[in-house]
Amino acid sequence: MTPADQEPFNPPPRPLVSILIRTLGRATLAETLDSVAAQTYPRIEVVLIDVRGRRELDPPPCAGHLVRLVSSGRRLGRGAAANLGLDSAQGDFLLFLDDDDWLLPEHVAGLVEAIESRTDARAAYAGIECRRQTAGGEWEVVHVFNQPYDPLRLLFENYLPIHAVLFARSLVGDMLRFDESLEVYEDWDFWLQLSALTPLIHVDRVTGVYRIQGASGFGLQQDDERLRHGLAAFFDKWRSRWTLDQLLGLVEYAKHRPMYLELRERCAAETRGLIEQTHALRLEREDWKIRHALLASEKEALEARLQALHQQLLSARSSQDADRELLDLLGIRSLRDALQCRADLERYRSWLGWILGLTDWLTWPVRAASRQVQRLLAPLADPASRLGSHAEHLVEILRFHGAGPVARALVAKLGRADGRGTAGLATLWQVARIAALGLRPEPQPQVALLVDLERVCIHTLWLLEELIQSRSTPPFEPLFLHPSGHLIGELLERRVPEARHLALEPGASVADRFDAVLAATKADWILMLDCLEARPRDWLWCLLHGVPEGDPEVPRVGAVSPKLVGSDGRLIEAGRRRALDGTVWPIGAGADPQAPEYSYPRTIDSASEVGLLLSRSALESVLGTARPTEISELLDALRSQGWTLLYQPEVTLVCLERSAAAGAEQGRLLVIDAVMLTPDQDSGSLRMLNLLETFLALGWHVAFAPSNLESVEPYGSRLQRLGVEVLTAPRIESIHSHLQARGAGYDLVILSRASIADQFFEVVRRYAPQAEVWFDTVDLHFLREQREAELKNDPAALKRAAQRRRQELDLIARADLTLVVSPVERDLLARELPGARLEVLSNIHDLHPTHTPFEERDAILFIGGFNHDPNVDAVLYYVEEILPRVESELGPVPTFILGSRPPPGIRALEDPRRGLHVTGYVEDPRPYFERARLSIAPLRYGAGVKGKINLSLAYGVPVVATPCAAEGMYLTDGVDVLIGADAEAFAAAVARLYRDSSLWQRLVQAGFDNIERHFSRRVARATLERLLAGHAA
């Protein structure tokens, strides 16, 4: 039998493993599913068991594994939920996993392999680590379950965590079910049933993790009374089933138990000691690594310095030897010889000067005649150069076309015969040059380069030749454009058939042109090639790879524009921006192309057609719905459909005959803040980001510098893409050096927050004396600190607040203008400093209405970053003093605490039994706002305007607030918001709003009106336009 006749070997499919996850919808479920997705075993299905029975869970994806949600429609106990999973599973093997634990990648594969290697067992288990998170955020191992299989020991101790065991589904039946009457220890009961049906194989390695936390193990709390009752119920069930051998074995275990406990405690102590020693050794090892790295770095620096000194020494010796040889040649062997040589040189120089003067006098008539001849021939230089160039082109044409076409072209040009139907010399030369390129067909081009033969010059063709010869060029095809009916089309077809060309109707619109181009090429990208020079050599590759693939920050890139520079070396444009009046102006026109403000990628509003890289998908999308007549209309249509326009500064195109006109910037702004803006984590950053966007919309060049010069990603890149110049290391060495170099170019500097303004105020005044300096308070720090000190009755904090007050008042007195966020703070400062220039520029928000009806909402929401102390105090105050009163009125209510960097004290509040969830940072809070019936702001101290209230109102979620939280926000109790001055009043307001749908509807609409009247972009823009009136260009 030949190999061809043999049937292909198809291995049998691997058994299907069902992983059963009983879930309460906790935030840890995502980590659990990630651990399932990372399993090396290929055939897995995930069964999510809805314990609450609400059918609200949306099964998330799990790396290609099937995920199914099963629900009974009612809340289930632990045993009932497990039985629902057993009945719903379809796998050959089953494994339970709680929604706060996780598996290591080899867990499932190792257990399946162990069962398949034995015929006498249908279950296997692996070791499980118990981990606990420390206050510092690190994980420590508390215990390890990895004991050998001992069925007798299993009678009195459960050493098998729920996700340790994999067992065959064929065993499930009347003899193997979860006992739903047991509130606890139901898994221990299940393992005893399993051990009666099959031995368990022990896989001696740790491949799973059990999370120990306040509510771990499927919500089991450390309730001693409940555990005692559960243990009594467990043994009451099993003691009547024990055999005599099992009882004797238990007696034997009891006899040796004291010795066993002593040995275990001794081993545990030794293990703890070894762990501490290991940790200390690891720290010492890391310390030595750092020392070694520092010493190695110093060694390299010293070696480099020694090498440089050695080279200097060799150079000095070489120079010394050369000087000695020269002196020997001159016969100089002493200082007297040197002095005599110098005297001789001076004498010779004098004679030489006299001879040169005489020569100049004698040759003057000849030189005058030469200059006259040059002056007479100067007008003929350019024609002679052009004549030489034409002669070269004529020779090139003759070589390719022969004498006949050239003669006909010359006759037609001299007008001695009818020139219709005769190709001119320019046409013949273009065909010859295209043929000389050596084009080859490209079956799958990535880019189509459009070359307009009516505008092409020799430099463009040279650039095309470089692309063809380069090894770093992506697959491309040139597409030569010419008017319909032009003879060049026929010539290209006949003489250069490998050249792709396209005839366009004269005066065709942009839509018609690109329709024809898309029909003529299969390329994914289209680029108009019309320039003298392109940099760097792999410019086309850089332009293409400037498109971020799969980047959620730039969802769809429709066009990429390079940096355009004129033949005079000045910048033509770094993209284009649209002003508020609708006009489009080039960014940086006439400036230095190498300036840092034009050297970072960003999104733009429009661009020149020259060098513009257009996406085929974007063109097809736009041309299917619109018929733009100009390139600007096409780009506007792209943006209106959600496509992004990117500026790529790594590619520079030098263009012919394009003057760099003066730019249209209204002014240049520098903003210095404490750190990089993180608008999804704190209200101050969101306000500043919207403020920068407003300046951009007003036509200002905006630069932003965090005081620590740290570019936190992805936030720094997001700012750059908006068009903000981000000043971070290593782009600048320091803010001081940047101001020293470029301070004279700024018209306005905004210093955000008191500590930053105090640090940089004098530096700005010194190096940017022409610029106005605005002090942005963000909120009055001294007012917030004073209120906190009074609340905590802290004399030291009161003293610090007084120092902060003096600092802020001094800054306000020195600044040209001070921005505050509320009229309350403006009026307070006006009383303190009557002569200060104070303006209210508050938070800036867009509306994000959520349309979930009142009846389908059930949650209470708090949102705020926990690096802000008032938020920490507010959450603790709510949970400890307000929430019990709310629960007495409403019962358990789902409550979500959202915010970045929650400290351990806040994380410890997590309590799923009460419905209290601490989520930490959430990238997209919209799903929480869609579920929330109300938002809370239980602040007991603070200042300024509260972003949590703005954000909630903007999402259409009404707010219950304290008087401190509602201060300065144009809010009225019962009209825009409900206000509770103490815990009892706050809880009553929460219960009232939670129940009253008509009140809820009124507050939702009033919240939208409040944002539009006081906190919208329109209000901020009007304020800035008024303040910047004196800066108009």
N, C-alpha and C positions, 0 to 999 in steps of 0.2 A: 504494500500500500504506500503510495507516494505521499509526501507531506501535503500536497495540494488536495488529496482525497480525504485526508483526515478531517474529522469534524472539529471545529474550534472548541477549545476548552472554556466553558463558562462556569466559574466557581459559584457555588450556591450562595444566595444572599445572606448576609449577616443577620442574626436575630434582631428584631426591633426592641428597643428599650424604651419604656414609658417612664418618664420622670414626673412624679406627682407632687405638685407644689400647692399646699394649703396656704392661701394668702388672704391677708386683710387689706391688701392694697398699700402696704407700707412703702416708703421711699427706697428701702433696701432691696425691693424686688428686682430693680434694674441690675444691681450688682449680682444677684443670684442668677438671673438669666444670662448675664455676661459670662459667668463661670460655666453655665451649660453650653453656651455657644463656643467656648474654648475647648470643649472635650475633643479628644483625638478619635473617639469612637464615632463612626459615620452615621449609623441609623438610630436616631433618637426622635421621640415625640414628647412634647411638653404638655401636660394637662394641668391647667390652672384651676384650682378648686375655690370657688367664690364662697368664702365662709360667711360673709355678711348677707349674701343672697340678694344683693341689690342690682346685680347685672350691670354695674356701672363700669367695670374694668374693660378697657380696650386692649385686647391681647397684643403686646408688642412683638416685633419680629425677633427671631433668635437665630441669626446666621444660617438661614435656610432650613432649620428644623421646623416641623409642623408644630404650631402652638394652638391648643384648643382651650376654650373657657367653658367649664361646666358649672351650673348653678341650680340649686333646688328652689330658688325664689324665696327662701327663708333663711334666717340665721342658723347655723349649724354648730353643734359642739365638736370637740376635737375628734372623737371617734366617728361620729356621723359624717364629718367632712372626709375623713380617711376612707370610709366605706364607699362614699360617692366616687372617690378617685379610683378605688379598686374596680367598681362596676363600670367606670367609663374608659378604663385603660384598654388599649388594643395591642400592646406590646407582648413579646414573648417573656421578657423579664421586666420587673417593676422595681422602682427605687423611690422612696419618699425623700423630699427635700423641703425644709421650712424656708419661708421667704426672706429670712435674714441671715441664712448660712450660705456657704458656697463650696464648690468642688474644685479640686486641682485638676489640670487637664487629663491626667492618666487614670482618674478614678473609675469611670465606667468601663473603659477598655480593660483595665486590670482585673476587675471583678468578672466580666464576661469571659475573659481568657481563663480564669481560675475555674469557673463552673464547667466550661467546655472541656477542660483538661481532665475532669473526673466524671465517672459514671455513677458514683454512689452518693452524690450530693447535688442539690438543686438550689443552693443558696451560698453566698459568700459575703464576707465583710472585710473592710480595710480599716486602718487606723485613722482617727480623727483628732485634730488639734483643737483645744479650747483656747480662744484668744480673747483678750480684753483690750480696749483702746484706752491708753493713758491720757492724762490731762494735756500732755504735749502733742497728742495726735498720733503717737506711735502705737503699734500693736505689740502686746506682750503675751507670751504663751503661759497660760495658767496651769493647764493639765493636758495630758495626752491619753486618749483611750486607744490602746493597741495591745490588749491582752490576748493570749491564746484562747482558743475555743474550749470552754469548760461548761458543759450543760448543767452540772451540779451547782457550780457557782452562780449560774444564771438564775437559780431558784431564789436566791436571797440578794442578788446585786445585779442591777442592769448596767452592764458595761458596753452596751451597743447603742450609740446615738442613732437617731432616726434615719440619717442619710448615710450611715456606714454600710447598710445591708442591701444587697441586690438579691432578689429571689424570683423564682419562676412563677408566672401567672397561673400555670396549670395547678399549683398547690392551693390557690384561693378557692374557698367553698365553705361548706358548713363547719369544717374543722379549722378554718383559718379566716377569721373576720375580726374586726375591731369591736371590742365590747363597749357599746355606746353608753352603758350605765356608769362607766368609770370616768370621773372628771379628770383625773391625772393617772399617770402610769399606764395609760392605754397602750403605749408602744411596748412597754415591758411585757404586758400581757400578750401582745401579739407575737413577740419574739419567743415566748414560752410555747405558744401554739405552734410556731414555725419549727422550733427545735424538736417538737414531738413528731414532726412529719419528715424532717430531713436533717442530717448533720450540716453544720455551717463551716465552710472553708475559710480559714484565716489567711488573708493576704497581708503579709508582714511589712507594710509600708504605709506611711501617713499620706493620704491623698484627699482629705477633706478638712474643712474648718467649721467649728461651731462657735458662733459669736455670743459672747457673754455681755449682756447689757441690762439696763433697767427692766426691759420687757423682752426677754429672749425666749427661745424655745417655744414658738407659737403663742406668745403672749403670756407665758407662765410666770407669775410673780413669786417672790420668795415669801410665801404665806405659810408659816409653820403649821398653823391649825389645819389649813386645807390639805397640806401634805400628809399630816398625821391621819386625817380621816380617809384620804385616798389610799394610804398604805394599809390601813385597817381593812378597807373594802377589798383591796388586792389580795391580801393574805387570806381573808375570809373565803374568797373564791377558790384559791389554789390549795389551801392546806388539806382539804378533804381529798384532793387528787394525788397527793404525794404517795409514792410507794414506800415500802419498808426500806428498800435500799437507799432511796433518796433521803428518808429521815435519818438513817444511820450516817449517811454522808454529811448531812447538815450538822449532826452532833459532832462528827469528827472535825468539821470546819470550825465549830464553836470552841472545841478544846484548844485548837491551835490559833484561834483568832487573836488573843492578846500578843502572842509572839509575832504574828503576822503584822498586827498594827504597829508594834514597836519597830519591826524591821522596815515597814513602809515609811514610818515617820523618819527613821534614821536615813533611809535612802533619799527621802524627799529633802531632808536637810542637806545631805551631801550634794544632791542635784542642784539645790538652790545655791549652795556655795560655789559649785562648779560653774553654774550659769553666771554668777556675779564675777567670778574670776575671768571667765571667757569674755564677758562684757568689758571688764577693765582692760584685758589684753587687747580687745578689738579697738578700744579707745586709744590705748597706747600705740597700737600699730598704726592707726590713722594719724596720730600725732607724729609718729616717726616718718610716715609717708610724706606729710606736709613738710617736715624738717628736711627730709631728703630732697624733695622737689625744690625747696628754697635754696639748699646748698648746691644742688645741681645747676640751678639757674645762676647762682653767684659764680660757680665754677666756670660755666659757659661764658659769662660776662668777662671774668678775669682772663680766660684763655683768649677771647676775642681782643681784649685790650692788649694782652701781651703780644699777640700776633700783629696788631696794628703798630705797637711800639717797635717790634722787630722789623717790620716793613719800613717804618720811618728811619730806623737805624741803617738798614741796608741802603735806602735811598740817599741818606746823608753821606754814607761812605762812598757810594757811586758818584755823587756830586763832588765830593772832595777829591776823588781820584781824577775825575774829568778836569777839575780846576787845576790840579797839579800838572796834568799833561799839557793843558793850555799854557800854563805859566812856563813850563819847560820849553815849549815851542817858541815862546816870546823871549826866552833867555832870562827870565826873572827868577832869581834865586834868593833875593833878599829884599828888605824894605826899601833900601836905596834904589835898587833896580826898578821897583814898582813906582816910586816917585818920579824917577827919570822917564819911565814909560808914559806916565800920565802927562808930563810936560811935553813930550814928543807928540802925543795925541792931540793936545790942545793946539800946538803949532800946526799940525797937519790939517786939523779942522778949519783953522783960519785960512790956510791956503786953499782948501777945498771950497769954502764959501766964496772966496774971491773968484775961483774958476767957474763955479755954477752961475754966479751973477753975470759974468762975462758971456757965458754960453746962452743964458736967457736973453740977454740984450741982442746977441747976434741972430738968434732964431726967432725973434718976435715977428718979423714980416711973414715968415713961413707959417707960423701958428695962426696969425690973423687971417691969412688967405684960407687956411684949412677950416677955420670956424665959419667963414663966409660961405664956403662950398657946402658945409654941413647944413647951414641955415637954408640954402637954396634947395638942397635935396630932401629936407625934412618932410615937406608935404607929399613926397613920393614914397615915403617909407611904408605907410599903411597899405596903399594900393599895391606896392611891390610884394608885401607880405601876403596880401590876399591873392595876388596873382600866383605866387608860389604855391599857396594852398590849393587854388583852383587847378593848377597844373598837376599837382599830386592826385587830386580827385579825378581829373580827366584821364590820367594814366591808369588809375584803378578801374574806371568805367570801361576804357578801351580793352583792358585785359579780360574783363568779365563778359562784356556785351559784344565786343568787336567794333569795327569801324563803321558799319552800316547804321546801326541805331544812333551812334554818336553824330554821324553826318546829318541824318534826318533831324535830330534834335537841334543841331547848330543852324541848319537851314530854316527850321521853323522859328527859332529864336531870332534870326536876322530878318524874318518877315518876308523872305523871298518865295515862300510857298505856304499853302494852307496848313496850319499847324494842328488842325483838329485830328484827333486820333493818333497823334505822335507824342510819345513820352518825352518829357523834358529831361535836361541833364540832372536836375535835383532828384527826380524820380528814379532815373537810372542809377544814380549814386546810392540812393537808399536801398535799392534792390541788391546792388553789389555788396554793400556793407552787411545787410541781413544775411546774404549767402555766405559771407566770410565768417559769420558767427559759428557755423558748424552746428546748427540746431539738430537735436535728436528728439524723436517723439517720446513723450512721457505718458505711459499708460494710466497712471493714477496720480495726477498732479495734486499737490496740496495747496498751491497758490497759483493763481493766474495773474501775470503781470501785464497790465494794459499799457501799450505804447502807442501814443497818438502820433501818426506819421506826419500830421500837419504841423506838429510842434516839436518834433524830435530834433535833437542836436547830436553832434558827434560824441559828447560827453555821456549822454544817456546810453548810446550804443556801446561805448567803452565799459560802462557800468554793467550792462547786460552781458558783455563778454567776460568780465570778471566773475559774475555769478555762475556762468556756464563752466568756467575753469576751476572754480572753488570746490573743495571737497566738503566744506561745512554748510553747503546750501541745501535746504530742504527741497523735495521734488517740486518743480515748478514748470510752467509753460508760458512763453511770451505769447500775447495775443495782440497783433498789430491792427490798429484801428485806422480806417481811411474812409473818405466820403464815398457814398454809393455812386457807381459809374466811373470812378477814378481808374486810370489806366494801370496804376500800381497793383491793383487787385489782380488783373489779368497777368501782369508780369510775374508777380509772386506765384501765381498758380502754375505758370509755365516754367519759370526758371528756378524757383525755390519751393517746390511742392511740400517740403517738410515744415515750412513756416505757416503757423495758423494765423489767419487774418479774418477781419470782420468788417463788412461794409455797413456804414451807418448813414441814415438820411441826414442831410445838412439841417441844422437847427433842431435836431431831435431833443426831446426833454430828457431829464435824468432818468425818469422811469422807463422810457423807451430804450435808452442806451443800455441800462442794466438788464432789462428784459432780454435784449439781444445777447448780451454778454453771458447771462446765465444759461441761455439756450445753446451757446457755442462752447461752453467749457463745463467740465465736471468738478472743477477745483472747489475746495471747501472755503477758500478765502480769495478775495479779489483786491488787487492793489494797483493804483495808478502810478506808473513809473515816469516821472518827469522832473529830473534833477540833474545837477552837475556832478555831485559826489555824494557818497554815503559812507558813514562811519558807524561802527568798526567794520572790519572786513566781513564778519559773519552777521551783518546787520539784518538780513532777512530772517535768519534763525532767531536772533534776539527779539525781533518784532513779533514773530509767531509765539515764541515761548514767554513773552510778556503777558500772554493770556493765561490767567490762573485757571487750571482745569479742576473742577470739583470743589472750588473754594466757595463755601456758603456766604462769605462776605461779598463776593462779586458773582451773583447768581447767573447772569447771562451777559456775555461780552458780545456786543454787536459790532464794535469798531475799535481800532487801535490807531492812535495818531502819534507820529514821531516828533522829535524836536526839529523845527524848520529854521535854518540859518540862511541869511542872504549872502550874496557873493562878496559883500563888503565886510563879512565877519560878524555882523550884528544879528541879534535874534529877530526872526520874523514872528514866530509865535511858539508858545508852549501850550498849545491847545487854545480854545476860546471859551469865554464865559459870557453868560447872558445876564444883562443888568435888569433891574426891576422894571424899567420902561420897555423891555423887550428887545433892546438893541444888543447885538453880539459884538464883542470886541476881543482882539487877540491878547492873550496873556503875555506880558513881558516884552511887547514889541519895542525894538530899538535897544534892548538891554544887553548885558554881557551873557552870552549863552552858557558860560561856565559857572554863573552865579548859583549858589546852593539852592535858592528858592525856586529854580527851574530844573532841578536835578533829582526830583523824586517822583515816582508814579502816582497818579491820582485820577479821579473821575473828572470829566470836563463836560461842558454843555454842547459844544460844537467844535468843528475843526475844518482846516483847509482840505481840499480834495487831493492835494499833492501828497503822495506817500501814505494816504489813508488806507488802512487795511480793513476791509469790510467782510463780515461773516456772510456766507451764502445763506445760512438759515435765517439770519436777520433780514437780509434783502428779500427772500421769498416771503417771509411773514409780512413785511411792510408793503411790498408791491402787490400782494394779494388783496389789500384793503384800501390802499391809497395810491395816488398818481402824482408824486412830487415832481416839480419842474426844475428845482435847483437842489444842489447838494445840501444846503442848510435845511431845506424842507425835509429832505430824506432823513437827516440826522435827528431832526425834531420828531419825526414819525417813529424812528427807532426808540427814542427815549420814552415817548408816550406809550409804547407797547411794553415797556419794562426792560429794554435792552440797555446795557451799560456802555458808555464811551470812555475809553481809557487813554491816558497820555503816557507814553513810554519814553522816558528821557535817555535811555541807554542807546537809542538810535538817533543819529543826527543826519539830516538830509540838507545838502547845500543846494539852493535853488538859484536859477538864472533870472536876472532882470526883475527882482522882486524887492522893492524898497521896504526897509523896516521902518514903518511909521511909528510915531510916538504912541505910547500906551494910554489906556483910558482908566487907570486905577484911580479911585477916589482918595486913596490914602494908604499908608502902611502901618499896620498894627502889630505890636508885640504884646503877648499875654504871658505872664509868669505866674504859675500856680505851684502848689506844694508838690503834687505828684501827677502822673499821667491820669487823664480823665477816664473814669470807668462809669459811664452813664447808666449801665444796667445794674450798678451796685450802690450808688448813692445819689441823692437828690442834687447836691452841689455840682457834681460832674455833669448831670443831665442839664442843669441850667446853663453851665458854661458852654457845653457843646452846642446847645441851641443858640446861645449868644454868638458863638463863632460863626455858625451857619448864617445868622442874620447879617453879620458883617460881610461875609462873602457875597450874600445876595445884594448888598448895597454897593458892591464893586470894590471892596477893600482887599488888599493883600494882607493875609493873616498869618502870623508866626506864633507858635505856641511852644513854651519851654517849661517842662517840669523842673522844679528846683534841684532834684536829685539827678537830673539828666538820664533817668531810666526810662527806656521805651518798653512799656509792658504790652505784650502782644495778647490778643490781636488789636488792642486799642490804638497803639501808635499808627499802625498801618491803616486803620479805619479813618483816622484823622487825615492822613496824607491823601487817601483816595477822595476825601471831600474837597481837597484843594488847600488844606492847611499845611504850612511849612512847619514840620515838627523838628525841634532843635533838641537832640539828645546825643549822648555819647555813642560812638566816637565821632559823630559829625562835627561837634564842637567840643573844645576842651573844657570850657566853663562858660557860665552866663556872663561873667565879668569880661572874659576875653572876647566873647561874641559882641557885647555892647561896645567894647573898645574898638572893634573892627568895623561894625556896621551900625552902631547906635545913631550915627548922624543921618541915617536913611529912614528912621521911623518918625511918623507924625503923632502917634499915640501909643502910650504904654499903659497897660492895665495890670496892676499888682493885686493878686487875689489872696485874701486872708491876711490877717494882721502880722503874723510871724514872717510871711514872705515879703510883705511891703516894708517891714522894718529892716529886713536883711538887704534889700536891693534898692531902696529909695535913693540913697545918696549916689550909688553907682549909676543909676539911670539919669539923675540930674547932671552928673559929671560928663557922661559920654553921649547923652542925648538931650542936650539943653533945649533944643528946638521943639521937643515933643511935649505934649500935654501928658500929665501923669494922673491916672484915675485910680483911686483906691476902692477896690471891690470888697466890702466887708463880708459877703456871703451870709453871715448873720453876725450880730454884735456878740463877739466872744465874751466880753466882760459881763454882759447881761446874763448870758447862759451860765457862766461860771458863778456869778453872784447868786443866782437862783438855786443852783445845785448846792452851794455852800450853806445857804439859809435852810434848805430842806434837810440837809444832813447835820446842821448845827456844827459846822467845821470852821473854827476860827482861822486855821492856817489857809484853808481854801478861800475864805473871805479876803485874807490879805493878798493872795495871788490874784483874785478877781480885781482888787483895787489897783494892783500893778498893771494888769491887763487894761483896765479902764484908762489909766494915764497913757499907756502906749497907743491905744486906738485913737484917743482924742488928739494926741500929738500928730499922728499920721493924717487924720482928717484935716487938721489945721494946715498942714504942709501941702496936701494934695490939691491939684487944680479942681478936682471934682470927686465926690464920694458917692458910690452906688450903695444903696440899701435895698432890702427886699420887701419892706412893709412900711406903710405910713406911720405905724406906731413907732418904729425905730427912727424914722425921719423926724417926727415931732420931738422925740426924746433928745436927739442930737441937736436939733434946732434950739432947744432950751439951753443945752450945755455950751454950744458954739454958735451964737447967733450969726456970725459972719461967714460961716462955712457954706460952700456950695454943695447941696445935698439933692440927690435925685433918686426916685424909686424906680428900680428896674428889677422886677420880681422874677419868680420862676416862669419858665416858658414851656407850655404843653400843647400837644395836639390831642384832639378827641379820638378815642378808640372805643366807640360804643360796643357793648356786649348785649346780645339780643336774647339771652336766656330769660324766660319769664320767671316771675317771682316764685311761682309754685314749684319750679324745678330747681331752685337754689336752696341749699341747706347749710352753707358753711359761714363761719366768721373768719375774717382775714386780718392779719397784721403784716405790714411790709416795711422794712427799714434795715439799713446796714448796721451791724453791731460793732463796728469800729467807732461808733458814735455813742457815747455813754448814756445819753438820755433814752435811747432805744432799749438798752439793756435794762435800765431801771423801769421803763414803761412795761416791758413784758413781764418782769418779775412781779411788779405791782398788780398787773391784770390777773396773772395766774394765781397769786397768793390771796388777793383780797377781793377781786371782782368776779372771777370765774366761778367760785363756789356759789355766789349769789345768783349768777346767771343760770347755773345748773339746777338750783332749787326752783327756778321758774320754768325753765325750758327742758330740763333733763340734759343728758349728754348731747352736745352739739359739736359737729366737726369743726375744729379750729386749727387753722394753718398759720404757722409763724414763718414768714419768708424773710430772708436777708442774708447777706454775705458775712462771713467770719463770725458765726455764733460762738461765744466762749463756752467752756465746759458747763458752766452753771445754767446756760440756756439750753444746751443740748440735753442736759439731764432732765428737762421738763417733758421730754417725749413720753407720752402715755397713751397708747392706742385705745386702751379700755375707756378712757374719757373722751376719745376722739381728738386728743391734742397731738399735733404733729409739728415737729421742728424740721423744716425741709432744708435749711441753709440756703445757699445761693441757688437761684433758679434763673436759667437763661431767658426763658419766655414765661412771664407770669400770667399771660392771658387766660390759660385754662383755669387757673385759680380764681381770677376775677369773674370768669363765666359761671363758676360754681358759687361764688360768694354772694350771700344775701346782704351782708353789710361788712364794712371795714372799721377797725378800731384804731384810735390814736390816744392811748391812755397816758400821755406824757405829763410828768409832774414838774419838769423844768425844761428849759430850752429857750431859744430865741429865734428870730427870723420867721420865715414861712416854711411850713412843713410839707415837704414833697410827697410824703405818704398820703396826705389828704388830697393834694392836687392830683396825684396819679389815680387814686381811687375814684374821684369825681370824674376824671377824664375817661375812665373805663365804664362809667355808669353804675358805680357801686356807692350807695350813700354811706355816710360816715357818722360814727359816734365818737366825740372828742371831748377832751378836757378843755377848760377855758384857756390854759396855756397853749395847747395845741392849735386851737382855733384863732389865736391872737393874730391880728394884722392881715387876715385873709378875706375880709369883706363878707364874713359869714354871720348869719343870724340864727339863733336857736329856734328850731321848729320851722324855719323857712328853707335854709340851705343845708342844715346839719342839726343833729341833736347833741346837746352839751350836757355832760355830767360832771359836777364839781367835785364829788367825792365818790367813794366806791359804791355806796348804795344807790346814789343818783345815776351813776354810770351804768350799773347793772340794770336798773329799771329802764333806762333809755335803750339799752341793747335789747331787752325783752320786748319792749313796745315796738321798736322798729322791726324786729324779727317776725312779729305776728301781724303787723298792720300793712296790708298790701297797698291800700290807697295812700297812706303816708309815704310808703316806699316809692311809689310812682312819682309823687310830688317832689320828693327830695332828689330823685334821679334827674328829672328835668331841670330843677333849680341848680344842681351841680354842674350840668352842661352849660347853663347860662352864666354861672359864676366863672368858669374857665374861659369862656368866650369874651366876657367883659373885662377880666382883670389879668388873665395869665396866658393869653394866646400869642402866637407869633405876630399877629397884626398889631397888638398893643405894644409888644417889644420893639417892632420895627418902627412904629410911629415915634416912640420915645427916642430911639437911636437917631432917627432922621432929624429930630429936633435938636438933639445934643450935638450932632455932627454937622450942622448947617454951616458952620464956619470953616469946615474942612473940604467943602465941595471943590472938585477939580475945576 
